[in-house]
Amino acid sequence: MFIDEAKIEVFAGRGGDGIVAYRRELKIEYGGPFGGNGGRGGSVIFKGSEGLSTLIDLRYKRIIKAENGEKGKNKGQYGKNAPNTYILVPVGTTIFDDETGEVLGDITKNGEEVEVAKGGRGGRGNMAFQSNALKCPDFCEKGEPGEHFFLRCELRVLADCGLVGFPSVGKSTLISRVSSAKPKIAAYHFTTLVPNLGMVRLPDGRDFVMADLPGIIEGAHEGLGLGLEFLRHIERCRVIVHIIDMAAVDGRDPYEDYVTIKNELASYKMNLSERPTILVANKMDLEGAKENLAKFKKKVKEDIIEISALTNDNLDILLYKVRDLLDTTPEFSLFDSEEIKVKEYGFKEEKKFFEITRGDDGVFDVTGDGIKKIFDMTDFDSETGRFRFARELRYHGVDDELRRLGVQNGDTVRIFDFEFEFFD
């Protein structure tokens, strides 16, 4: 089964907790803290594999979790880092953040890796907090939570040139004649429901990958027919081979077919009509094809290659034309379109560290990504850990903001699922 789109949920591993431990050895007085740090949580990494051609594995495993890091150990020993979790996907897979639409990665090479969810760092043991002012800390940190994302994966076939045209114009017959591909060929529309790839080798030693893509109809760019299922796969093609049934076997007008396909390519988000295109008149061995071609040339002032995929007429001319055009055509970026947002790593505009709102029940709610990270890594079972958390709130200005909003002594303040009474 050919699956070219899948949605999954990924969880990177949480970092291991630090521990509280003390050094106790014979004849060593005041041994001090000896608790080690936790290990790093495992990350979730996508890896390209030439051995795969579909995303079917992701359809049946929709939730992927990496392992958590190991807790810290006595004698200052670090916990073990968790192994990363690798997800093998076909080359040509693009990974999107399904909630924001951002592109997290585009895998175009065998073995290429994209880290989509980073594992949390390990929490620090009490040994890490020792200082001249704090000789024997009795608290530690919990491990940092790993990243969590809802992802959408899309497969776009990696082909140098793509065959486009209405159903039953001879695309499958052509690719079966010039390569080892064995697509289904029959005398009815939409015989081809999935892309077929074939390696074309020329006598001069050059080669290229050709894709037989499902036929399109008017309105394909809006999703009609096979619609976007087809158009997505042609995005990577550097050269488009536009095939027209010049014999009009199905009673359609070749010129109207030409105009319709051109409009569909132009209406798609990446304006595919601007790609280098080779116009091909197929089925020239059938009756009426030459007459139709003469009428067609009066309306279309483009070079057109006349072929018969069934009898192999002029196929060598077409293949050399494709290869020569590929030699002078650079690769196209998939992400130049304004409709696709690429996630930027590195410096980002800083978000609000915290935000305070007052609920209908009169409780002050403190939220925010910055506070959330501190909250998740605090050991609330330790009294010293709770005091340290309170100092962090004061340092980041939470206390001052609460006073500005009118909090009074004894009012309830809620930080996620932790509630306390405010006292000046």
Secondary structure as the mmCIF struct_conf table of DSSP 4:
data_model
#
loop_
_struct_conf.conf_type_id
_struct_conf.id
_struct_conf.beg_label_comp_id
_struct_conf.beg_label_asym_id
_struct_conf.beg_label_seq_id
_struct_conf.end_label_comp_id
_struct_conf.end_label_asym_id
_struct_conf.end_label_seq_id
STRN STRN1 GLU A 5 PHE A 11
HELX_LH_PP_P HELX_LH_PP_P1 ALA A 12 GLY A 18
STRN STRN2 TYR A 22 TYR A 22
STRN STRN3 GLU A 25 GLU A 25
TURN_TY1_P TURN_TY1_P1 LEU A 26 LYS A 27
STRN STRN4 ILE A 28 ILE A 28
BEND BEND1 GLU A 29 TYR A 30
STRN STRN5 PRO A 33 PRO A 33
HELX_LH_PP_P HELX_LH_PP_P2 GLY A 35 SER A 43
STRN STRN6 VAL A 44 SER A 49
TURN_TY1_P TURN_TY1_P2 GLU A 50 GLY A 51
HELX_RH_AL_P HELX_RH_AL_P1 ILE A 56 ARG A 59
BEND BEND2 TYR A 60 TYR A 60
STRN STRN7 ILE A 63 LYS A 65
HELX_LH_PP_P HELX_LH_PP_P3 ALA A 66 GLY A 72
BEND BEND3 ASN A 74 ASN A 74
TURN_TY1_P TURN_TY1_P3 LYS A 75 GLY A 76
HELX_LH_PP_P HELX_LH_PP_P4 GLN A 77 ASN A 84
STRN STRN8 THR A 85 PRO A 90
TURN_TY1_P TURN_TY1_P4 VAL A 91 GLY A 92
STRN STRN9 THR A 93 ASP A 97
TURN_TY1_P TURN_TY1_P5 ASP A 98 THR A 100
STRN STRN10 GLU A 102 ILE A 107
BEND BEND4 LYS A 109 LYS A 109
TURN_TY1_P TURN_TY1_P6 ASN A 110 GLY A 111
STRN STRN11 GLU A 113 ALA A 117
HELX_LH_PP_P HELX_LH_PP_P5 LYS A 118 GLY A 125
HELX_RH_3T_P HELX_RH_3T_P1 ASN A 126 PHE A 129
BEND BEND5 ASN A 132 ALA A 133
BEND BEND6 LYS A 135 CYS A 136
STRN STRN12 GLU A 141 GLU A 141
HELX_LH_PP_P HELX_LH_PP_P6 LYS A 142 GLU A 147
STRN STRN13 HIS A 148 LEU A 155
BEND BEND7 ASP A 160 ASP A 160
STRN STRN14 CYS A 161 VAL A 164
BEND BEND8 PHE A 166 PHE A 166
TURN_TY1_P TURN_TY1_P7 PRO A 167 SER A 168
BEND BEND9 VAL A 169 GLY A 170
HELX_RH_AL_P HELX_RH_AL_P2 LYS A 171 VAL A 178
BEND BEND10 SER A 179 SER A 180
BEND BEND11 ALA A 187 TYR A 188
TURN_TY1_P TURN_TY1_P8 HIS A 189 PHE A 190
BEND BEND12 VAL A 194 VAL A 194
STRN STRN15 ASN A 196 ARG A 201
TURN_TY1_P TURN_TY1_P9 PRO A 203 ASP A 204
BEND BEND13 GLY A 205 GLY A 205
STRN STRN16 ASP A 207 ASP A 212
HELX_LH_PP_P HELX_LH_PP_P7 LEU A 213 GLY A 215
TURN_TY1_P TURN_TY1_P10 GLU A 218 GLY A 219
HELX_RH_3T_P HELX_RH_3T_P2 ALA A 220 GLU A 222
TURN_TY1_P TURN_TY1_P11 GLY A 223 GLY A 223
TURN_TY1_P TURN_TY1_P12 GLY A 225 LEU A 226
HELX_RH_AL_P HELX_RH_AL_P3 GLY A 227 LEU A 231
HELX_RH_3T_P HELX_RH_3T_P3 ARG A 232 ILE A 234
TURN_TY1_P TURN_TY1_P13 GLU A 235 ARG A 236
BEND BEND14 ARG A 238 ARG A 238
STRN STRN17 VAL A 239 ASP A 245
TURN_TY1_P TURN_TY1_P14 MET A 246 ALA A 247
TURN_TY1_P TURN_TY1_P15 VAL A 249 ASP A 250
BEND BEND15 GLY A 251 GLY A 251
HELX_RH_AL_P HELX_RH_AL_P4 PRO A 254 SER A 267
BEND BEND16 TYR A 268 TYR A 268
TURN_TY1_P TURN_TY1_P16 LYS A 269 MET A 270
HELX_RH_3T_P HELX_RH_3T_P4 LEU A 272 GLU A 274
BEND BEND17 ARG A 275 ARG A 275
STRN STRN18 THR A 277 ASN A 282
TURN_TY1_P TURN_TY1_P17 MET A 284 ASP A 285
BEND BEND18 LEU A 286 LEU A 286
TURN_TY1_P TURN_TY1_P18 GLU A 287 GLY A 288
HELX_RH_AL_P HELX_RH_AL_P5 ALA A 289 LYS A 299
BEND BEND19 GLU A 302 GLU A 302
STRN STRN19 ILE A 304 GLU A 306
STRN STRN20 SER A 308 SER A 308
TURN_TY1_P TURN_TY1_P19 ALA A 309 ASN A 312
STRN STRN21 ASP A 313 ASP A 313
TURN_TY1_P TURN_TY1_P20 ASN A 314 ASN A 314
HELX_RH_AL_P HELX_RH_AL_P6 LEU A 315 ASP A 327
TURN_TY1_P TURN_TY1_P21 THR A 328 THR A 328
HELX_LH_PP_P HELX_LH_PP_P8 PRO A 330 SER A 333
TURN_TY1_P TURN_TY1_P22 LEU A 334 PHE A 335
BEND BEND20 SER A 337 SER A 337
TURN_TY1_P TURN_TY1_P23 GLU A 338 GLU A 339
BEND BEND21 ILE A 340 ILE A 340
STRN STRN22 LYS A 341 VAL A 342
HELX_LH_PP_P HELX_LH_PP_P9 LYS A 343 TYR A 345
BEND BEND22 GLY A 346 GLY A 346
HELX_LH_PP_P HELX_LH_PP_P10 GLU A 349 LYS A 352
BEND BEND23 PHE A 353 PHE A 353
STRN STRN23 GLU A 355 ARG A 358
TURN_TY1_P TURN_TY1_P24 ASP A 360 ASP A 361
BEND BEND24 GLY A 362 GLY A 362
HELX_LH_PP_P HELX_LH_PP_P11 VAL A 363 VAL A 363
STRN STRN24 PHE A 364 THR A 367
HELX_RH_AL_P HELX_RH_AL_P7 ASP A 369 ASP A 376
TURN_TY1_P TURN_TY1_P25 MET A 377 MET A 377
STRN STRN25 THR A 378 THR A 378
TURN_TY1_P TURN_TY1_P26 PHE A 380 ASP A 381
BEND BEND25 SER A 382 SER A 382
HELX_RH_AL_P HELX_RH_AL_P8 GLU A 383 TYR A 395
TURN_TY1_P TURN_TY1_P27 HIS A 396 GLY A 397
HELX_RH_AL_P HELX_RH_AL_P9 VAL A 398 ARG A 404
TURN_TY1_P TURN_TY1_P28 LEU A 405 GLY A 406
TURN_TY1_P TURN_TY1_P29 ASN A 409 GLY A 410
STRN STRN26 THR A 412 ILE A 415
TURN_TY1_P TURN_TY1_P30 PHE A 416 ASP A 417
STRN STRN27 PHE A 418 GLU A 421
#
